[in-house]
Amino acid sequence: MSRRMWKAVSPLIATVILIAVTIAIAAIVIAWVYGIIGPTTATPEKLQIYPDARLVNMTSGATVFNVTVKNAGGVAISLSKVYLRENTSCVATSFIGSVSSGPGYLFSYGTTTSSSLPVGQVANLTAVFSCSVSPGATYTVVIVTQSGQAYYVTVTAEQGS
């Protein structure tokens, strides 16, 4: 029977390895705290869509889209376009987002007022399309911000007066 002798790592090498690992971890934490690795405070754009969306086909031939939205991100949001995904030529001719506090109107397009939705603010967005939709059919309304971010709202069309 042969006996093998297992030797451990020398105490000097073990100490050097422990110090090197500690310095590496400290460097990563310091880089993260000072923002070298990535942003620590900036929050991207995020538009929260509430489930109260309505797409109403009016007897005049126009279609009205209403939805409540909230700026849940870290930057103000401005809209550039609202359209139907099923019919990309059906683009909103105007849209206005009204809020209960602060400025009266935000998100305007096709009007003289132009501003953005501040962080944390809730607004009721109304978009008017010149095309008509089929009541009972499901459509996807696409809300596009000026930064190019698209938000999708699936809604069943209704017949209005």
N, C-alpha and C positions, 0 to 999 in steps of 0.2 A: 504494500500500500504506500503510495507516494503522497506526501503532504505538500500542498502548494502553499506558498507564502503570499498572501495578498498584502500589498502595501497601499497605504492611503496617500492622498495628495499631501505634499509637504505643507506645513502651516504657512510658509512664506507665499507660496503660489495661491493658496486658498484666500489669503488676505488680499492679495493683488486683484484676484477675480471679484471678490466682494466689493472692493472700492470701485473698480471699473463699472460694475453693474449699477451701483449707487449713483455714480456720476452720470451715467447714461440716462437713468430715470429722472434725475434732477434736471438735466438739460431738456428733456421732452416736456416736463411740466412747465418749466420757465418759458419755453417757446410757445406753448399753448396759451399760457397766461398773457403774454405780451402780443399775441395774435400773429405770430410768425407762421404758424402751421395753418391757421384758418381763422375766419371771423368768429369772434366770441359774442358780439352783441348785435350784429346786423341780422335782421329777420327778413326773409324774402317776401315778395308780394304774394298775398293770399286773399282771395275773395271767397267768402263763405256764402253759399246760396241757401236760403231758407226754403222749406218744402211747400210754400204757399203760391207757387208759380201758376199763372193762368194764361192761356192763349185763346183769345176770343175773336171769332170771325164776325165782324160787324156787317149789318145789312148794307152799309155804304160800299162794301167791297174791300175795305181796309181791315187789317188784323192788328189787334192790340195785345201786347205781351206785358204782363205785370209780374214782378217778383221782388221779394225783399232780400237785400244783400247786406253783408257786413264786411268791412275791411279788417280781417283778422291777421294781417301781416304786419310788417314793420315799416312800410313805406306807403305814402299816399298813392292812390290808384286813380288813373284816368282811363276812360274807355275810348276806343277808336272805332269799333264796329260791332254791330249786333246783326246776326243773320240766321236763316234756317239752314241746317246742315243738309236736309233733304232737297233743298232748292237753293243753291248758293247764289243765284241771281236775286233771291228774295232778301234784300238787305233793308234794315230799318232806315226809313227816311228821316226819322228823328228819334232821339231818346233823351229822357230827362230823369234824373234821380233826385227825388225830394227827400229832405231829412226833417226831423222834428225839431232839432236844435241846431244852432249855428247858422250858416248861410242857407237861404231858402232853397236853392237849386244847385245840384252838382251833376257831373257827368253829361253835360249837355252836348248835343250834336245836332246840327241843323238849326241852331238858335244862335243868338249873339253872345250868350253867357258861356264861359268855358272855365271849368275848375275841376278839382279832383276830390275824391272821397278821402278824408283824413283817417289816420290809423284809429281803429276802434269804433268808428262811426257806423251806424246802421242807416240804410236808405231804401226807399221804395223806388225801384227802377221801372219806368214805363217806356216801352219802345213801340213805335207805330210802323207797320209794314204796309206797303202799297199793294201787295199781293194777298190773295185769299187762301184759306186753308180749309180742309174738309173736316167738319165737326165729327168727333169720335175717333179721328186718326191720331196717332202718336207722332209727335215731332220733337226734334232736338234743336233747341235754340242755343246758338254759340255766342258767347259774350267774349270779345277780344279786347284786351287792354292795350295801351300805347306801348308797353314794353314787349308785346307780342304773346303774352300768356293767354291761352284760351280756356274758358270755363264752359262746361256743357250742362244744359238744363233740359231734361226730358219731361215733356208735358203733353197731355191729351187736349186737343183742340175742342172748344165749345162754340155753340152758336149764340151770338149776342143780339142785341136789338139795335 
